[in-house]
Amino acid sequence: MTKHPILFTYSNSPKGHTEKAAKAADKVRKGIANIENPDWLKLSTVETTFSGRVTLSAETACEKREEARDIFDRELRNVIDSYKARCDIRANISVMVDGLGPRMDIII
């Protein structure tokens, strides 16, 4: 297992122009900002950005990229699902993992 420095940022927006979707997007945004992971630090100066590290056990760089992508996808889907907002919002996440090549983009 190796620890890799990370930087990730996210944006979410309502699907459609309903008050329900707008409220869901706001709740999810706040929920993501409050993720409690001892290896991640929410930046106080950039509203939707975290830095920190991720522990990966895969062997190759390609496998590590997929493992990292899965970790971020799962963490943010958990927040979205906790608000039952999957149909109301779209989340865009960009992740950089040190040593694993270019940025990875995730859309939920």
HUPEBEL-V735598 format. One record per residue. N is the residue number from 0. RES is the residue in one small letter. PHI is phi in whole degrees, -180 to 180 (none if undefined). Layout:
n->{N,N}
res->{RES,RES}
phi->{PHI,PHI}
//
This chain:
n->{0,1,2,3,4,5,6,7,8,9,10,11,12,13,14,15,16,17,18,19,20,21,22,23,24,25,26,27,28,29,30,31,32,33,34,35,36,37,38,39,40,41,42,43,44,45,46,47,48,49,50,51,52,53,54,55,56,57,58,59,60,61,62,63,64,65,66,67,68,69,70,71,72,73,74,75,76,77,78,79,80,81,82,83,84,85,86,87,88,89,90,91,92,93,94,95,96,97,98,99,100,101,102,103,104,105,106,107}
res->{m,t,k,h,p,i,l,f,t,y,s,n,s,p,k,g,h,t,e,k,a,a,k,a,a,d,k,v,r,k,g,i,a,n,i,e,n,p,d,w,l,k,l,s,t,v,e,t,t,f,s,g,r,v,t,l,s,a,e,t,a,c,e,k,r,e,e,a,r,d,i,f,d,r,e,l,r,n,v,i,d,s,y,k,a,r,c,d,i,r,a,n,i,s,v,m,v,d,g,l,g,p,r,m,d,i,i,i}
phi->{none,-129,-100,-123,-62,-134,-143,-138,-133,-144,-145,-132,-143,-68,-90,90,-118,-99,-64,-59,-67,-63,-66,-62,-61,-65,-63,-65,-56,-67,-63,-64,-60,-102,-56,-107,-133,-61,-94,-118,-122,-72,-72,-79,-96,-128,-53,-122,-133,-121,-126,153,-150,-130,-97,-123,-113,-64,-87,-92,-61,-62,-66,-65,-60,-65,-63,-63,-57,-63,-62,-68,-59,-63,-60,-76,-62,-60,-66,-59,-68,-64,-101,49,-113,-58,-85,-103,-132,-124,-111,-117,-126,-120,-128,-120,-117,-56,85,-118,86,-69,-53,-112,-109,-126,-120,-119}
//
